[in-house]
């Protein structure tokens, strides 16, 4: 699980001292609650569609897009559409 307290995403993950690298899947129609973390995050959308709010700004992610989330930025995400959202982060 990629954030079991606030998110339904799951997948393979490698965690180091300063970063986490993962390929994750978010079930269609599910959302990650509002949260933040101390590290920066980037999300490369492989499949599906994501609607995110990052520090109050809405953002839509589709295949081939990269989304950047600054360290400590409050954000939330939703997997929208009929297929799971798959992303590299």
Number of C-alpha atoms within 10 A of each C-alpha: 13 17 12 10 10 13 19 17 22 17 14 12 14 9 9 7 5 8 11 13 14 16 19 22 22 26 20 18 15 16 20 19 15 14 16 17 13 10 13 15 17 14 18 18 22 19 17 21 25 24 16 21 15 19 14 11 8 12 12 14 23 17 15 11 13 15 17 12 17 16 12 14 17 15 20 20 22 21 24 20 14 11 14 19 26 25 27 18 18
